Amino acid sequence: MPDYTSSTVLDSEPDLDKKHDSSGSRIRCPLCGWTPHKDDRWFCKCRHSWNTFETGGVCPACLHQQTETQYLSCSRRSPHSLWYTE
């Protein structure tokens, strides 16, 4: 099992370009620092496609809570809750 606590995140994005959720938290991959875009989509086990960060990881079609979120570029997974930073 991967160790999610020892990753180094390099953040080269300007502060003005960082995506935040409604609580003001920054959303980014805890493994590499990648920030998702509003038009990025993930699939639920029910095959519904949506932006998982718009609903806090809950599928709007079947209400399944996603416990892990996959980085779209490299297919690595990490706990959904670790994507929210301050």
HELIX and SHEET records of a PDB file:
HELIX    1   1 TYR A    4  SER A    6  5                                   3    
HELIX    2   2 ASP A   15  ASP A   17  5                                   3    
HELIX    3   3 THR A   52  GLU A   54  5                                   3    
HELIX    4   4 HIS A   80  TRP A   83  5                                   4    
SHEET    1   A 2 ARG A  26  ILE A  27  0                                        
SHEET    2   A 2 TYR A  84  THR A  85 -1                                        
SHEET    1   B 2 TRP A  42  PHE A  43  0                                        
SHEET    2   B 2 SER A  49  TRP A  50 -1                                        
SHEET    1   C 2 GLU A  68  GLN A  70  0                                        
SHEET    2   C 2 ARG A  77  PRO A  79 -1                                        
END                                                                             
